[in-house]
């Protein structure tokens, strides 16, 4: 069975992208938790999130990353239009 390496790369890249999103959701919450060496943990997570983002870009490729950015831009523009209308 030969498998599809592009499909595996896409799944791996999207899975790692989900982990990156979890990193950035967790970062604002961490200062309110009672954990030892909070500064070190937050710094390591921020740097790790950035490095993981670069890895995701390398795995998915520039074209797919451009599609993700375009989708995010559309969502942001939709939210801004909704905010300006006062909804």
C-alpha positions in Angstrom: 0.0 0.0 0.0 1.6 3.2 -1.1 -0.4 5.8 0.9 -0.6 9.5 0.1 2.3 11.4 1.6 0.7 14.8 0.8 -2.5 13.8 2.7 -0.3 12.8 5.7 1.6 16.1 5.5 -1.7 18.0 5.4 -3.1 16.1 8.4 0.1 16.6 10.3 0.2 20.3 9.5 -3.4 20.9 10.5 -3.0 18.9 13.7 0.0 21.0 14.6 -1.9 24.2 13.7 -4.5 23.2 16.2 -1.8 22.8 18.8 -0.5 26.3 18.0 -4.0 27.7 18.4 -4.2 26.0 21.8 -0.9 27.6 22.8 -2.2 31.1 22.0 -5.5 30.4 23.8 -3.7 29.2 26.9 -1.2 32.1 27.0 -3.6 34.8 28.3 -5.0 32.3 30.9 -1.7 31.2 32.4 -1.0 34.4 34.4 -4.1 33.7 36.5 -3.1 30.1 37.4 -1.1 29.1 40.4 1.9 27.4 38.8 5.5 27.5 39.9 7.9 29.5 37.8 5.1 31.1 35.9 7.4 33.5 34.0 9.5 30.7 32.7 6.5 28.6 31.6 4.9 31.5 29.8 8.1 32.4 28.0 8.8 28.9 26.9 5.2 28.5 25.6 5.4 31.8 23.7 8.7 30.8 22.0 7.5 27.2 21.5 4.3 28.5 19.9 6.3 30.7 17.5 8.7 27.8 16.5 5.7 25.5 16.1 4.1 28.0 13.8 7.2 28.1 11.6 7.2 24.3 11.5 3.5 24.3 10.5 4.3 26.7 7.7 7.2 24.5 6.5 5.0 21.4 6.6 1.9 22.8 4.9 3.8 24.9 2.3 3.4 28.5 1.3 0.3 27.9 -0.9 -1.8 26.3 1.8 -0.6 28.8 4.4 -1.9 31.6 2.0 -5.3 29.9 2.0 -5.4 29.9 5.8 -4.4 33.5 6.0 -7.1 34.4 3.4 -9.7 32.6 5.4 -8.7 34.4 8.6 -8.7 37.7 6.8 -12.2 37.1 5.6 -13.4 36.2 9.1 -11.8 39.4 10.5 -13.3 41.6 7.8 -16.7 40.0 8.5 -16.4 40.7 12.2 -15.3 44.3 11.6 -18.3 45.0 9.3 -20.6 43.5 11.9 -19.0 45.6 14.6 -19.3 48.8 12.6 -23.0 48.2 12.0 -23.4 47.8 15.8 -24.8 44.3 15.8 
